[in-house]
């Protein structure tokens, strides 16, 4: 039998880096946290893997940009990477991004006129060696060039065809250059569903097949309100809600439909945090992963005397000890790795 490396040389000569012997393929995958520990855990990988196309979809005002997009950028910026945003949504507000913690001095923002320009821009961002992460906001706002004109008329399947072309064009360049791409998307009523009220994301079947990870955001049952005003003008204002993130598809870990549940606050108040309640999310996820034990009293070696009473006390301890927080996160992610190894051994 011929030596596989001798055969590979022929194709390496013809195709260059596009072909090589399998034994020489040694790809180290970097994973970047989503910024939400419960979602890192639900993904089964510890976060967003480089070289992947990921879709996150949900209803309006659920927090796709603020919760997923901005947190992803913040975590990428912690690693010193320049990020890029393809902003098809006119509602993108740089001041809101800064308020959520994004360093705009390390972000390239593009405002394309139509969907074709948007995908061309995203493609150029993926090819740029100086850019490490691309956020596309959003797929649901993609408009064909012919529809952008005064006389343009939508055609059946036209948007899906454009999205299919654009997303598939990104797939291999992103993988080869180890770029993480997140596509934010909206939801539409599923007209073919047997059960009324079911929704799905626009973009056609090719989008679903291309994305390695698909996450659906849903509102949870809990809402958090504060009383404002006085007398006859007094009224309740909703400042936060619980969010459910469902991993609808993953090619990167075992299983699907894993869930992360966390609280998100869109307004600053005296007693409630702004953004994702990171401390409570860490507590709940650490308990789920077995890093914390107990119910009323919570136990962990980093706590004073190894224990603290009540979640409020633990949350305050975490706020006061950021270095300990990083250690606890690492323990949770280590449990994710342990689960991966167990799944691999069961397969063999």
N, C-alpha and C positions, 0 to 999 in steps of 0.2 A: 504493500500500500504506500502511496506517495505521502511524503511528509507534509502536514497541513501548513507548516510555516513556509515551505517552498512554494506551495500553491498560492498562499496569501501574498507572497512577494509580487506575483504577476498582477494581482488586482490592486495592490498598494501602488504599483508603478503606474497603473492606468487611472485609478481613482484617487490616489493620494490618501489623505486622512479619512476618506469616506469608507475605507475597507481595511480590515486587519484580521489576523488570526484571533480566534476567541480567547486563547490563553493569554494573549497580551492585553486583553481588555480588563482594565482595573480602574473602575470609576468610584471615586469617593464622593458620596452624596452629603452635602451640607443641608442641615435642617434649621430653619429659623422659626422661632416661636410666633404664634399668632398674636401674642400679647394677652391671651386669655387662657389661663391654665386648664380650665375644664375643656376647652376646645382642643388644645394640644393633646390632652388625654383621649378625647373622643376620636380624634383623627388616627390614633394608634401609631403615630410617627413622631410625636413631639412638636409638630408644627407644619409649616409649609416646606416641602422639599424643593430644592433648586432643580431647574430644568423641567418644571411641570406647568401645565395649563390647568387652572382651577376656576370653577364657576361657583359664585355665591348668589343666590336669588331669594327674593322675598317681596312682600307687599310694600307700598309706599310708606316712608317714614318709619320703617322698622329699624333703621340704623346701619344699612349696608355700607355706606361710605364711612360713617363715624366709627362704627364698631369694628368692622372687618378691614376696610381700606386704610384708614388712618393708623390703626394699631399695627397693621402689617408694615406700613412705611416707617413707623417709629422703631420697630424692632430691626428692620433692615438698616436704618440710620445708625443704630447702636453699633452695628458692625462696620460702620464707615462707608456704607454704600450710597451712591447717588440713585435716587428713585425718579421714575417718570410717571406722569398721569396723563392719560388720554381722556379729556373731559368733554364728553358729548352732552352731558346734562348742563343746561344753563344755570342750574341752581348751585353749582360748585362755588363755594365761597372760601377764598384763601384765608380770610380772618377766622372763619370757623375752623379751618384745618389747623391754624396756629393755636387756637384756643384748646384744641384737642391734643396738642403736644407735637405737631409736625413742624420740623425745621424747614421752612420754605426756601432757605438759602441753599438747601441740598436737594431740591426738587425741580425737575423740568416739567412744565405744564404745557400741554398742547390743546388748542381749541379748534378742532377740524370743522369744516363746513358740512361734510356729509360722511356717510359710513365708509365709502371707499377711501377717502382721505384719512379717516380715523385708523383703518387697518394698515394703510401704508405707513402712517406715523408710528403705530405700534411695532410694525416690522422693523423700521429703522431704529427704534429704541432698543429692540432685542438684539440687533446686530451691533450696536454701539458698545464697545468694550468698556466704556467708562460708566455705563448704566447697569445697575445690578438687579433692578426690580421694576416691573411695569404693572400699573393699575389701569384697567379699562373701565370707564364709568359713563355709560353703561351699554350693554348689548341691546337692551330693549329700546334705546334711543337711536339705534342705527337707522339711517335714512339713505336710500339709494339716490345717486346723483340725479337720475331722471325725475325722482319725486321731489327733489329740492327746487326745481324750476317752477315758474308760475303755471305752466301747462303740463307739468308732470302728473302722471296718473299711476297709482299703485297697480302692480300686476301680481297675480296669484303666485305665491312662493318666491317672489322677488327678493324680499328681505332675507329669507332663509338661505337662498342661493348666495347672496352676498356674504352673510355670516359664515356659511360653510367655507367659501373661498378664503375669507380673511383669517379664520381661526386655524384652519388646516395649514395655511401658509406660515403661521407662527410656530407650529408644533415642533418640527425638527430643528429649526434654528435655536429655539429656546432650550431644547434638550441638549444640543451640542455645546451651546455657550453657557450652560448651567444658569439660565435666567428663570426666575419665578414670575409667572404672569397670573394675575387674578382678574377675572372677568366678572364684574357685577352685573346682575340681570334683574329684570322685573318678573312679575307673574301675570298670567292671563287665565281666564276661565277655560277649563278643559271641556270643550264642547262635545267630545266623544265619550266623556266619562259616564258610566252607568249610574254613579252616585252624584247628585247635584251638589255643586259647591266646590268640587275638586279643582285645583289650579295646577298649572305647569308653567315652566319658563319658556319664553319665545326663543326661536333660533333654529328650530328643526332638530331632527334626530342626529345629524352629523355633529352638532355642538355637544350633545350628550355623550357621544362616543369618543370625541376628541379629548374631553376634559378628564384628567386622571382623578380629580376629586370634584364632587358636586355637593354643596352644602345649602340646605334650605333654612332660612330664618323664619320663625313664626313668633307672634306675640304670646307670651305666657299668660297665665290667669291673674297674676298679681300686678296691681298698679299702685303707684305711690303718689300721694297728693299732699299738697300743703294749702293751708287756708291763707288767703291774701285779702287785703282790704279790711274794712270795718263797717259795722252797721248794715244798712241796706246794700252797700257795695261789696260786702264780703262774699267770696266765692272760692270754690276749690279749683286748684290748678294741678293738672297731672304733670309731675316732674320726672317720673321714672316708671319703668315697667320691667317685668321679668321677660327674658328672651330665651327662646328655645332654638338651638342650632342642631339640625339633624344632618348627619353625614349620609346623604342619599346614595352616593356612589364613591367608592375608593378602589383604586388599583394598587394602592401602596400599603395596605394593611389588611388584616383578616376581618371579614364581616362588613355589614352595612347597617344603616339605621342607628348607629350609636348616637347618643344625644349629649349635648352640653346645655346646662341651664344656668343662667347668670342674670344679674340685675344691671340695668343700664339707666343712668340718669342724664337727661338732656338739659337740665338747669342746675345752677348752683344754688344751694340752700345752706342754712346754718348748720344743720345736723346731718345732711346727706351728702355723699360724695358726688363729684362730677365725672361723667363717663362711666366705664365699667367699674363696678364695686370689686376691686381686685382682691381686697383682704377677705371678703366673704367667699369669693370664688376660690381662693387658695384654700380656705378652711374646708369648704364642701368637697373640693377635689382631693385634698389630702386625706380626708376621711374615706372617700370612695376608693382611693388607691391603697388604703391601709397604712399610710404614713402617719396619720393621727389616729388614735384610738379613743374610745370612750364616748359618752353622750353629754351629760351635764358637765362633768370634769373631762377635759381633753388632755391627752397625754402625748408628750414628745420630749426627746432628750434635750432640746434647745430651750424648753420652758423653764422658768424658775422652779426649782425642786421637781422638775420633770412634769409639771401639770399646771393647768390654769382652769378656772371655773367660768364656763359660759363663753359663747362665741364673741360677745362684745369685748371681753377681756383679751381674748386671743387676737381679735382684729386690732385692738390698740397696741398689743405687743408687736404684731407684724409691722404696723406703721412706724413704730419706734426703732425697729431693728431690720433695716433693708438688707444687710448682709446675711442675716439668718434666713430671710425670705428667699434669697437666691439658693441657699442650701436646701431648703424645703422643696423648692421647684425642681432642683436637680434630683432629689429623691423620688419625686413623682414621675419625672421623665425616666429615671432608672427603672421604675416599675413598668413603664411602657416598654422599654427594651427587654425586660424580663418576660413580659407577655409575648413579645415577638419571638424570643428564643424558645419559649414553651410551645408556641404554635408551630414553629419550624420543626422541633423535635417530634411533635405529634404527627406531622406530615410524613416524616421519614420512618 
